[in-house]
């Protein structure tokens, strides 16, 4: 509470004290001041990584489309592979929201400590949900591994949740089904204005295990039509 | 120590305090609060009512933290007022050392309002708010209608509509499409609520009926109900 109070009043207090130190006259400019306390974000990394975001993508299945993030799609490890994998391309409207906290295990492997991911596939009226608590996927009981890497464009960092050795299990509604899935986001405007439309998202899903249901496809890495992706923890 | 030197000591002490405070803030993170909410439908009419549904509200976010909330609904039917399906609401928000923000989205499909007076294959409301080194901003990019029809006027495909487009609904009231309600100063705070379809039902109250012409004389229009489809709110502030 004390920290919160100091933070809330910090900028105004700092401005007032600065005026005392530098001038015999009080600062009478009542215009709102731009925050002076923001810092340049450090490189994203796994152990302290916190990622949050949401919005909408409109994948077209066309690599030449203006909203296809071709340059960042090839990952340095080959996971995820170039889209569509699995085929076909998912196209149409997809909306989503997520929050993921990363950690490393005893083997120094990056995994999701806790997280929620919601993806709505509007063309087929399907809602996927992934829920991870205490390092365990609620719908499979397994760990969900992740990977953080600098993207090819040099603009920022990407996060893959559900790496290819195990992927992750999503609930599929309607019907409370299950489906294997992978989620990728890229924060390409770190520390810059957040309406650049360079952040991107990719969703891959396929019913590859017994009893699973749901549509099969891959959106490809697609720039957000609206919304934002923020890596805010490293 | 004379008065002049004391003056400089005070200045240096104050300056040191300022430097310490700013450095502390940089380490501790940003002094920001974030908020978000989304829902697909809301009905409050003489025909029937339904609360904001499905409703997703962003939990409190503190420190350099983040959160997400979502809600799914299959279908809604308030007879004569609104029917819709594939209802989804999502909101998320974060506070970091470089930026803070929130983003919300809601959607509804197969929308039918007031027995076909307004229809749409789908409605998506999408907003984001962010604050960082360059200031604070909000936008509603990604908010669209798919195959919208209002009182016989159609808009084919997936399209945006100009903010706060007001369309009269004779005998019923009016509808505001892409209703946008901004908040904040755009420097340290910013927020935006988008209601993609907001129907205001109105009735003439207090008039006198002319028994010869059958017309009502005088009176005032009063809002007697409202229907909202596709609502999303995001905000960031000190």
Interface residues (C-beta under 8 A of the other chain):
Chain A: X3 X4 X6 X7 X8 X10 X11 X13 X14 X17 X18 X20 X21 X22 X32 X33 X34 X35 X36 X37 X38 X39 X40 X41 X50 X51 X52 X53 X54 X55 X56 X93 X95 X96 X97 X98 X99 X101 X116 X117 X118 X120 X122 X125 X127 X129 X173 X174 X190 X191 X192 X193 X194 X195 X197 X224 X225 X226 X227 X228 X230 X231 X232 X233
Chain B: X10 X11 X12 X14 X15 X17 X18 X21 X22 X24 X25 X26 X28 X29 X30 X31 X62 X64 X65 X66 X67 X68 X69 X70 X72 X74 X85 X86 X88 X90 X91 X92 X93 X94 X95 X96 X97 X98 X99 X100 X101 X103 X104 X105 X107 X109 X122 X124 X126 X127 X128 X130 X131 X132 X133 X134 X135 X137 X139 X140 X141 X142 X143 X158 X185 X187 X188 X238
